[in-house]
Structure formats: structure tokens, C-alpha cells
Amino acid sequence: MQRIQVIDQQAVDNALLAFYRFTQEELSLPELEQAMSFEAGQALVKRGLADFTITQMVSGRYRLRHLGRKSITGAGQTRLEQLLG
């Protein structure tokens, strides 16, 4: 049975901002892992804000495959504009 976890909007927004900083090479992967939970990363993809694959490893860390700056979708860009003002 799959466990469902609810991620609030603030966590998704924080993950989007962290992922944006990662695509801009302002954050390293370990820093991104500290700033964004696996579940928040999944929520970004499910909500159509980012386009990447995220896989959780047994250790709890996760593997992320993305296309750099192009990994943030149009909807993600719109939300970033709202967040960044």
C-alpha cells in the first residue's frame, strides 16, 4: 500500500525556490537535499511546476535527473515570478 503524504503550499514554494537556485548553480546537490525534501520534490513534479525525475534511495537521499534551467516549467516560472515579486 502506498503512503500518501500531504505537502503544504509553503513547502512546495520553498522547494521551487531551492530548485530554482540549484538550476542557477547557487546551490549544490547536498544543499538542495537539505533545502528540499523528497516529498516536496515529488510535489513539484506532480503539480507541473518542474520537469525532472526524482528517486529515493534506501539511504534516504535522493537522485535527481533534470535538464538544468529548462527543468522549471512555464507554470513553475509563473509561480517563481509571483514568489520573487
BELLINKA-V577461 format. One record per helix or strand of 3 or more residues. SS is the DSSP state (a for helix, b for strand). FROM is the first residue (numbers start at 1). TO is the last residue. Records with the same first field share a line. If there is no record, write none. Layout:
SS->FROM-TO + FROM-TO
//
This chain:
a->9-23 + 29-35 + 38-46 + 68-71 + 74-84
b->53-56 + 62-65
//
